[in-house]
Amino acid sequence: MNAHSFVAPMAHDFNSAEWLARFEAVGGGYTLSPDNEIHLGFFVLDRSDEDQRAARRMIDALTQAERQALREHLIARRVPCPDLLIVTAWEAYVAARGDLNAMDDELLGRETEQDARIWKRADAAEDIIYEAIATTNTGVEIKLWLALCNLITDRTKETAALARDIDALRLVAEDLDWTARVVFSAIASLRAMEG
């Protein structure tokens, strides 16, 4: 006697790896939280409106079963850098701040179109770093570096913070205001935990 399955097959096969590749191609990003929940987002930095709409449509079109398939795929594969969204946004932030610092001091603050575009990139990167849930020490550290960059007004110290150069900042930590010193102390503590 043959046994037959009466479970209806899925209407279509969902390929998680293929979906993630298409999602990344339009600026999508993802991470798993410590409790293995999947978080999907997309980068607005240097991305066309069309790419942003495509990424949003891809997220909105996911069924619960497809979201679960993505989650299981990422758990099985354990992405090497779970805070990829934060790390990539930090790199974009550093690049934008570098572009701003390279501008002529006379042009900075005049609200030129170029100035506005660069600030928009920096602000968008900051938003991603703020909103993403960090799951590693690196992700938490980047959030703290971002806070520190917003507390520092000195160009030399800012350059060290953007480079995440803890040794250079340690030399001038006493010159920072109290809040910045506390943030720096938290960064130093994270580094010590990693060591």
C-alpha positions in Angstrom: 0.0 0.0 0.0 1.4 3.4 -1.0 1.2 6.4 1.3 0.2 9.7 -0.3 0.7 13.2 1.0 -2.3 15.4 0.9 -0.3 18.5 1.9 -0.7 21.1 -0.9 2.7 22.1 -2.4 3.6 25.8 -2.2 2.5 27.9 -5.1 6.1 28.7 -6.0 9.5 27.9 -4.8 11.1 30.7 -2.8 14.9 30.9 -3.1 16.2 32.8 -0.1 19.8 33.3 -1.5 18.5 34.6 -4.8 16.0 37.0 -3.0 18.8 38.3 -0.8 21.1 38.9 -3.8 18.3 40.9 -5.6 17.6 42.8 -2.4 21.3 43.7 -1.9 21.4 44.8 -5.5 18.9 47.6 -4.9 20.5 48.6 -1.6 18.8 46.3 0.8 20.4 45.2 4.0 19.6 42.7 6.7 20.6 41.4 10.1 19.6 38.8 12.7 18.9 39.8 16.3 20.4 37.7 19.1 17.0 35.9 19.3 17.2 35.1 15.6 14.6 37.6 14.4 15.3 39.0 10.9 15.4 42.7 10.4 15.2 44.1 6.9 16.1 47.6 5.8 17.5 49.5 2.8 20.1 52.2 2.3 19.1 55.6 1.0 22.7 56.7 0.6 23.5 57.3 -3.1 20.6 55.1 -4.1 18.0 56.2 -6.7 14.4 56.7 -5.8 13.7 53.7 -8.1 16.1 51.5 -6.1 14.5 52.6 -2.8 11.0 51.9 -4.1 12.2 48.5 -5.4 13.7 47.6 -2.0 10.5 48.7 -0.2 8.3 46.7 -2.6 10.4 43.6 -2.0 10.0 43.9 1.8 6.3 44.6 1.5 5.7 41.7 -0.9 7.2 39.1 1.5 4.8 36.5 2.9 5.2 35.2 6.4 6.4 31.9 5.0 9.0 33.7 2.8 10.2 35.8 5.8 10.5 32.6 7.8 12.5 31.0 4.9 14.9 34.0 4.9 15.3 33.7 8.7 16.1 30.0 8.5 18.5 30.6 5.6 20.4 33.3 7.5 20.5 31.2 10.7 21.9 28.3 8.7 24.5 30.4 7.0 25.2 32.7 10.0 26.2 35.8 8.2 29.9 36.6 9.1 29.0 40.2 10.0 25.6 40.4 11.6 25.8 44.2 11.9 26.5 44.7 8.2 23.8 47.4 8.0 25.5 49.4 10.8 29.0 48.8 9.4 28.1 49.8 5.9 26.2 52.9 7.1 29.3 53.9 9.2 31.5 53.7 6.1 29.0 55.9 4.2 29.0 58.3 7.1 32.8 58.5 7.3 32.9 59.1 3.5 30.3 61.9 3.7 32.2 63.5 6.6 35.4 63.2 4.7 33.8 65.0 1.7 32.6 67.7 4.0 36.0 68.1 5.6 37.6 68.3 2.2 35.4 71.3 1.2 36.8 74.7 1.3 36.0 76.3 4.8 34.5 79.3 2.9 32.0 77.0 1.1 31.0 75.0 4.2 27.8 76.2 5.7 26.7 78.3 2.7 24.1 75.7 2.0 25.2 75.0 -1.6 23.6 72.2 -3.5 26.7 70.1 -3.1 26.8 70.8 0.7 23.2 69.8 1.0 23.7 66.5 -0.9 26.6 65.6 1.4 24.7 66.4 4.6 21.8 64.4 3.3 24.1 61.4 2.9 25.6 61.9 6.4 22.1 62.3 7.9 20.8 59.2 6.2 23.7 57.1 7.5 23.2 58.5 11.0 19.5 57.4 10.8 20.5 53.9 9.8 23.0 53.6 12.6 20.6 55.0 15.1 17.6 52.8 14.1 19.5 49.5 13.5 19.6 47.1 16.5 23.3 46.2 17.2 24.0 42.5 17.9 27.8 42.7 18.2 30.3 44.8 20.1 31.3 46.3 16.8 27.8 47.5 16.1 27.5 49.0 19.6 30.9 50.6 19.3 30.0 52.3 16.0 26.9 53.7 17.6 29.1 55.2 20.3 31.6 56.6 17.8 28.7 58.3 16.0 27.6 59.9 19.3 31.2 61.0 20.0 31.5 62.5 16.5 28.5 64.6 17.3 30.0 65.8 20.6 33.4 66.8 19.2 34.0 70.2 17.7 37.7 69.9 17.1 38.7 68.8 13.6 41.7 66.7 14.7 39.7 64.9 17.4 36.9 64.3 14.9 39.4 62.8 12.4 40.6 60.4 15.1 36.9 59.5 16.0 36.0 58.9 12.3 39.0 56.6 12.0 37.9 54.9 15.3 41.5 55.5 16.5 41.2 54.9 20.2 44.9 55.4 20.9 44.9 58.9 19.3 41.8 59.9 21.3 43.2 58.5 24.5 46.0 61.1 24.3 43.5 64.0 24.3 40.6 62.4 26.3 41.0 64.8 29.1 40.4 67.7 26.7 36.9 66.3 25.9 33.8 67.5 27.8 32.3 65.2 30.4 29.7 63.6 28.1 32.2 62.9 25.4 34.6 61.4 28.0 31.9 59.1 29.2 31.1 57.9 25.6 34.9 57.5 25.0 35.1 55.5 28.2 32.3 53.2 27.0 34.2 52.6 23.7 37.4 51.8 25.6 35.4 49.4 27.8 34.1 47.6 24.7 37.6 47.3 23.3 38.8 45.9 26.6 36.0 43.3 26.6 37.0 42.2 23.1 40.7 41.9 24.2 
